[in-house]
Amino acid sequence: MTINNFRTQQRPDSGINEQNDERINASEQGTISTNPKPNVSVKDDDADSNCSANSHNLADNHTVLSLQNVKVASRLSVEGLRAKKGECVHIIGPNGAGKSTLLLTLAGLIEADEGNVMLLGKPMSDWSLATLANVRTLLAQQSESGFHLSVKEYLSFYATAQQDELIPPVLEKALEISGFLNKILTQLSGGERQRVEICRSLLQIWPQLERGEGIAFLDEPLQGLDIRHQYALASLVKFLCDKGNTLLMTSHDIALSANYCDSLWLMQKGCMVAFGKPQEVATQTNLESVFECHFAISKHDNFLEIQVCAPISLE
Ligand SMILES: Nc1ncnc2c1ncn2[C@@H]1O[C@H](COP(=O)(O)OP(=O)(O)OP(=O)(O)O)[C@@H](O)[C@H]1O
């Protein structure tokens, strides 16, 4: 298949990025074994429910995304959350906590069994996937394309005709892709590949991101990146949010997330156990309870330092 033929058919990864253009029905296996009893301090007063940080007031014009009483099979149960325009949200929690499930539900790719998910004031069920693709973008985990294309060919599917450069300068600065534009996708290293996928996902809605009207969901974008590119990506995400875009990303780097987000969402066993300002959520009590290991937290030059400070016992 030639590139031109290909272009008229579909974007090369459309089957991956939009999950075969079908919303996943939530009634699948997978269990949350027990309701978590997070011995954590959530910032709201009435936190008696095992599985709830409190609902935000959702009646706010600046709300881009919100959900209420959402349940996804036995994988996710969240009472109320919202993301405001320009907000940079990082979602943390142990493996299997429900971070990806929440992200995909908010992105409209998993249909909730119960509850309401609203995007820009409209119920998620009223959005077609085709329209959604123009409003928000998603970097899924394992979203690598296996096509025999060069990086340049691959990214050109996502660039708009109005773009002066294939890769806008700010993306190039953070992701540094131009050095391997002519390489074939399958011949890139894992981290290079991830940088291309991040670029691809942002190019998909670049005009909206430039106007400060974009919404992006990035599932573990730091995966595979070296430390400088991790922090460059965090800066890029923050930069885009400062322009008015709303970005949500999952992360396993608690320290990075706590320093680079406006709101930190902490999940455990399918539930949101705390959310809000990073220094209020990434507390020693919360982190030790959820991750079941010892943390040392300190602040230097306004930078939160968070590290595991004792070996994990295997006995
Ligand atoms: N397609 C699926 N069908 C059924 N259950 C699933 C499916 N995908 C994930 N699960 C289950 O849902 C729960 C939450 O998974 P999810 O991928 O959202 O966690 P996560 O916090 O993103 O984890 P990780 O940090 O490992 O990526 C887990 O118990 C998982 O086994």
The ligand as an SDF file (V2000), in Angstrom:
LIG
                    3D

 31 33  0  0  0  0  0  0  0  0999 V2000
   -9.9660   -4.9400   29.7380 N   0  0  0  0  0  0  0  0  0  0  0  0
  -10.1330   -5.2580   31.0240 C   0  0  0  0  0  0  0  0  0  0  0  0
  -11.1190   -6.0860   31.4080 N   0  0  0  0  0  0  0  0  0  0  0  0
  -11.3100   -6.3840   32.6960 C   0  0  0  0  0  0  0  0  0  0  0  0
  -10.5580   -5.9110   33.6890 N   0  0  0  0  0  0  0  0  0  0  0  0
   -9.5610   -5.0770   33.3820 C   0  0  0  0  0  0  0  0  0  0  0  0
   -9.2860   -4.7160   32.0310 C   0  0  0  0  0  0  0  0  0  0  0  0
   -8.2450   -3.8710   32.0240 N   0  0  0  0  0  0  0  0  0  0  0  0
   -7.8670   -3.7290   33.3000 C   0  0  0  0  0  0  0  0  0  0  0  0
   -8.6460   -4.4680   34.1230 N   0  0  0  0  0  0  0  0  0  0  0  0
   -8.5660   -4.5350   35.5840 C   0  0  0  0  0  0  0  0  0  0  0  0
   -9.0300   -3.3070   36.0940 O   0  0  0  0  0  0  0  0  0  0  0  0
   -8.2550   -2.9070   37.2150 C   0  0  0  0  0  0  0  0  0  0  0  0
   -7.6810   -1.5110   36.9740 C   0  0  0  0  0  0  0  0  0  0  0  0
   -6.7760   -1.5950   35.8650 O   0  0  0  0  0  0  0  0  0  0  0  0
   -6.0870   -0.3050   35.2970 P   0  0  0  0  0  0  0  0  0  0  0  0
   -5.3580   -0.7060   34.0610 O   0  0  0  0  0  0  0  0  0  0  0  0
   -7.0800    0.7710   35.1980 O   0  0  0  0  0  0  0  0  0  0  0  0
   -5.0570    0.0280   36.4780 O   0  0  0  0  0  0  0  0  0  0  0  0
   -3.8590    1.0590   36.4980 P   0  0  0  0  0  0  0  0  0  0  0  0
   -3.9810    1.8240   37.7600 O   0  0  0  0  0  0  0  0  0  0  0  0
   -3.8180    1.8350   35.2510 O   0  0  0  0  0  0  0  0  0  0  0  0
   -2.6310    0.0570   36.5950 O   0  0  0  0  0  0  0  0  0  0  0  0
   -1.1030    0.1580   36.0810 P   0  0  0  0  0  0  0  0  0  0  0  0
   -0.4160    1.1240   36.9930 O   0  0  0  0  0  0  0  0  0  0  0  0
   -0.6280   -1.2340   36.2880 O   0  0  0  0  0  0  0  0  0  0  0  0
   -1.1130    0.5850   34.6440 O   0  0  0  0  0  0  0  0  0  0  0  0
   -7.1990   -3.9980   37.4080 C   0  0  0  0  0  0  0  0  0  0  0  0
   -7.6560   -4.8530   38.4270 O   0  0  0  0  0  0  0  0  0  0  0  0
   -7.1470   -4.6930   36.0800 C   0  0  0  0  0  0  0  0  0  0  0  0
   -6.8030   -6.0490   36.2420 O   0  0  0  0  0  0  0  0  0  0  0  0
  1  2  1  0
  2  3  1  0
  2  7  2  0
  3  4  2  0
  4  5  1  0
  5  6  2  0
  6  7  1  0
  6 10  1  0
  7  8  1  0
  8  9  2  0
  9 10  1  0
 10 11  1  0
 11 12  1  0
 11 30  1  0
 12 13  1  0
 13 14  1  0
 13 28  1  0
 14 15  1  0
 15 16  1  0
 16 17  2  0
 16 18  1  0
 16 19  1  0
 19 20  1  0
 20 21  2  0
 20 22  1  0
 20 23  1  0
 23 24  1  0
 24 25  2  0
 24 26  1  0
 24 27  1  0
 28 29  1  0
 28 30  1  0
 30 31  1  0
M  END
$$$$
